[in-house]
């Protein structure tokens, strides 16, 4: 099976209380594909960059085994660029500048060779673009979708048209509350799933993630790290690990989704250890498995003895 990621390929400029980096490789499609490639050998990317996009970054993606047939290069344009500053706790950030550049007029054309993609990951794009992408895919097995506050606030009706086409929506807790107009996450999840997606994943940063699937709720922990360099791209890396395990398992039942969340969290825990996607470039299957098992141990509950009233 194959994974198709449609999203941004970008320059990120990042400031933290401890360090900064300028114009590193970023974008949702970059992080997602570089994470997913550890699970799947057919990872496809659709996006757009400008003529200023360096060959070095293209080589990073190609050497990672990413199929770049769907990456458009607008030689006369400039690449989408974002800059942000993180606060001391690294959970909050301020966007300092966003230059849409070639992304402003981006209308994805899916190569014919991608029409049979089995898992489709719709990055953080205009909901209409997300629908246009799905219209070009032949019966995908599973659709994972991301969105953000900007689209919720400015294209709510269009987003509501996209959600029934989605199998799994991945958002953070603030986005879930805003989309549902409900402060309680359990109630918010119920409302959002009523809009279309059978499965909802709510990311909670350093507090882990919640999975709402069928009649069950699953809570996955976050991995306790001593050194967090850059949280940028953690959510997209999470989605890459999630999609990667799903394509490897070729199943979408509740138990498989729970394991997929652990692998998504595992990959996200790696990427925050360095600026940009650097940490995703030199992992090994053994290292990934070791940390995934550490996640399992974090959530392990010893067998409970029979409850005896006082």
C-alpha positions, 0 to 999 in steps of 0.5 A: 500500500502507498501513502500520499501526503498533500501539503506544504513544503516550506522554509521555517525560521524558528526562535526558542528561548534557547536557540534559533534557526533560519530557513530550515526545511519545513512544511507539513508534507516534508515532516509527514513523509520523512516520518512515514518512510520508516514504515512504508516504501511507497511514500508520495508527496504533492506540494509546491516550492519556488525557484529559491528552494535549494537542491540540498533540501530536495536531496534530503527528500529524495535520499529519504526515498520520497517520491517527488513526482508530485512536487511542483517547482515554480521557477519564478516564485518564492517558497512558502515561508513561516517564522515563529517564536516559542515561549519558555514552556515550548507549548505556546508559540507566536507566529511572527511572519507568514509568506504564502508566496507560491502557496497562494495560487497552489491548485494541486494536480495529482499525477496519474501514478498517484491516483491509486494511493491507498492512504491519503493524508490531507495537510493543513490546506484550504478545505476546498483544496482538500476536496479537490485532491480527494476528487482526483484519487481512486477510492482511497482506503483511508483518509486522514485530515488536518486543519487549523484555527485559520480554516475553522474561523474563515472557511467553516462552511467549506470545512464542514463539506470536507469532513464527511469525506474524511475517515480520521481528523487530527487536530489539537485541543484548542482546534477541537474546542473551536470547531465544536464550539464546546469547551469539554473535549469529550462533548467536542469530540462527539460533535465533531464526529457527528460532522463526518469523521468516524475517528478523531484524534486530539493532540494535547502536546506534552500531555499526549493524545486522545483517540475517539473511535467507535464507542471507545476513548483511548489516551496515549501518553507523551514521552518525557524528554529532557531536551526539547529543541524545536516542537515545529512539525511534531504534529505532522510527524505524528501524522506520518507515524500514524499513517505509516503504521496503518499502511503497514498493518493494512487495517483500521480497527480500534486496536490498530488505531491505538497502536498507530497513535503510539507510533505517531507519538514515538516519531513526534518525540524524536523530531522535537529533539533537533531543529527542523526534520534533522532527527528524522534523517538518521533513525533506525528501526531498532531505535524506533521500536525501542522508544515505542516499547518505552511508550507502552511501558509508560502507559502500563497499568499493573493488574488490579486486585479485587476491590474491597470496601473499607 
